[in-house]
């Protein structure tokens, strides 16, 4: 929901629309209604929540969560299901510290974040968790 709010705000700006308190609250309210559904009670004050979330004041900050989780899931799967090479790649990644960009360090570990594979892998893992939850409830 946060990512969608951020995306809509940027799209409005790029379209030349003014970002006023009213339009931001309306956009956020519509997302609250869509994400939480009709059985969830939303008071009027909740529409202003968008102003207190500092993530929205950094360009596409919330997307970093998704990319970070995708990289971690892919890396974890690669190491846990791999062998000695995957372990060594991971150790080389860790020993890299901040000697290169995160993208370059992940590539050393065998994770290419410039390819859709890491995101697709994360979505597959998420799908598996949702399916598991459905069997439990």
N, C-alpha and C positions, 0 to 999 in steps of 0.2 A: 504494500500500500504506500509506504514511504517513497519507494522508487517511482511509483506511478505518479504520485503527487509532484515529485521533483521533475519528472519528465513533462508533465502537463504544464508546470510553471515555466519551464524553459521553452516549450513549444509556444506558449502564449507570448512570451517575450520576443521570440524570433518572428512571430506573426505581427509584431508591432502593437500588441495589446498592452494596456497598462496593468501592472500588478498592484491592485489596491487591496486594502484590508478586506473589503467586501468580496472581491472576486476570489481572493485566496481562501477565505473562509467558506465560500460557496463550493469551490472546487474540493476542498478538504471534506466538507460535509457530505458531498455526493459520494466520495470514496468511502467514508465511514459507513454510510448506508449500504453501499454495494458490498463491502467486505464483511460487515457484521450482520447484515440481514435485518428483516423486519421485526424479528422477535427480540432484538437487542435494544434497550432503552438508551437513546442518545439525548443528552440535555444540550441546550443551546451553547453552553460554555465549551463543550467539547470541540466545537467547530473552530475555536481559537487555539486549539492545541498546536496547530501548525506553526504558531509563532514562537513556541518555546522549545522547539526541537532544533538544536544547533546544527545538526547534520545538513539541514536545508540551506545553510549559508556557505557551504563549500560545494563547488561544482561537482555534481554526480557522486557525492561522497557515499551515499547508501549503496551504490552499485559496487563499491569496493568490498562490501560484505559478501556479496554474491560471488565475486571473482575470487576472493580469498578463500571462501569455503570450497569453491569448485577446485581450486589449486590444491588445497589441503586434502580433500577427499581423493582426488586423483593420485596425489603423491602417496598418501597412506595406502591406497589399494595397490599401487605399483610396488611399494616396498614390502607390504605384508604378503603379497602373492608371488613376489619375485624371488630371486636367488641372490647369489653373492654380488653380481654386477649391480643389481638394483640397490642393494645395501651400500655398496661402495659409492654409487652415484649420490645416494642420500647423504652419506658422510661427507662427500666432497661439497655438496650443496651447503651443509651446515658449516663446514670449515671456511666457506667463502665469506661468511660474515656480511659485511657491507662493501665488499670489494667490487661488486658489479650491481647492476640494476636487478630488482626482483625478477623481472622477466628473464634476464640472462642466467641468474642463479637457478631458477626453476628449470630452465632448459638443460642445465648441467645435471639436474636430478631426473631428467627424462620427462618433464612436464612442459609442453609447449602451449602457453596461454594465448598464442596468436592463432592457434588452431581451435576449431569448435569442439574438439574431442573432450577437453576438460569440462566444459559446460554440459555437454551431452552426457558425460559420465555422472556428473552431479545430479542431473535431472533423472537419470536412470536409478540412481541410489534413492533419491527422494520418492520416486514412484514406488520403489520397493517398500519403503517405510510406510507410505500411505496404504499400500495393499496390506501390509502387515497389520496396520491399525484397524483397517476394515474387518479383518478376520477376528480381531480381538473385541470389537464392539458389536 
